[in-house]
């Protein structure tokens, strides 16, 4: 064999070896997965921390959150928004999606529980209980819009149970989600607000003056489920499993949630 022919064959062989190395499964980069998770606004702090922990375990999975009121998120999903996972602040919104056969069967489960509290600005004159809202010095009270914000629905239930809702109706300021209620109280734009215990816990600008008795409102439960039309069913189910893990429970317990 001539020297030139040997060089040519050597060149071809090197190309084949390079191709084998590049195409070898052991050298491929795992395809990335993008999960879109629509989440009740009251969960945003814990979910952001969860995302960082999960990314360390599953570096090829990217989590994109869509935070908002549970009712608004429900409507977005019903209108065809490309969502993989939904976490609501109440069973009502999840029930509505389930009734329309939009959830992947067998994936719905309850994650955490919460409490309803009455808060006022940190520097404000103390109101000792919910009855104090009737004081003439209290001009504005913020709650989430009851039709779309679970915290608002729970707050309305509390006020009705205490025979206060009708007398306070003219003072009520309705917010788009529970975090907007918290902001209104923090900035002093309202005299008081009804939020979750977990929201009050993260803010040094408000003080909790009363916790609603459990019998005055529906039990606060956060359900989760995978959407049937998700393009990432396996990854979505894996993320839900992680949310039930001890690591995730520890994070949310630190934020004041119970399981």
NORVENMO-V675115 format. One record per helix or strand. SS is the DSSP state (@ for helix, = for strand). FROM is the first residue (numbers start at 0). LEN is the number of residues. Records with the same first field share a line. If there is no record, write none. Layout:
SS=FROM-LEN  FROM-LEN
This chain:
@=2-21  24-3  40-17  69-9  90-9  129-5  149-12  164-7  177-9  196-5  213-3  232-11  245-9
==32-8  60-8  84-3  102-1  108-5  115-6  140-4  171-4  191-5  205-6  220-7  257-1
